[in-house]
Amino acid sequence: MKHYADCKSYIKRSDIQIGESVLVKQSDKTKPTTPYEPIPYVVSKKKGSMITAKRHNKSITRNSSFFKKSPRPPTFEEEEREMAETESDPQPEELESAAEPEPDSSAVPAVPAPIPHQLSRPRRTRKMP
């Protein structure tokens, strides 16, 4: 009976190794969010089924069921983008637009920019009771 029960057990060992990039399940269970965080962590320690993963200076320890292998390792650009998001520094695009000189208003007559037509969803007509 033990052999039969062990064969029917759907438990499998984690094949995640130290140094691999992994995705972590998000604790937020709302519909618009993805089930896993999009930016991967790197496994730094493994003890039994407990895995410790690091990303920059953030370290988390969870059961192996909270992790899945990332299809690709994090790139340098993704890490830089995440660091930029966490800090409140202006983005390079904002700095470029601020550096552009204003056109001379005396040479070109001022023409107001057309206002784009904003589409809205149809709504039902509401009447008071």
C-alpha positions, 0 to 999 in steps of 0.5 A: 500500500505504501508503494502504491501511495508513493506512486500516486503522490503528485509531489515532485522535486524542484529542479531549480538550482543556485544561480538560475533566474526565477520568477516569483509569484505575486501576493496580489491576486487581482485580475489585471496583474500577472501571476508572477512578477515580470522581473526575475530574481537570481537564486542565491541559496537553497535549503531543502524546499526553501529557496532564497533569491536576490534582485539588487539589494532585495532578498526573499525566501519562499517555498519552492512552489512560489518560484518558476524558472525564468525563460531568460535571465534578466538583462542589464537594461531591465535591471536599470529600468527597474532601478529608475522606476524605484527612484524618483529621478527624471527619465532621460526622455524628459531631460531631452525634451527639456533641452530642446529650444523653443521655436521663435514665435515671431517667425511662425504664426501661432496655430493652436494644436488640434484637440484629438477626438477622444473616444468614449464607450457608449453609456446608458441613459440614466433617469431619476425614479 
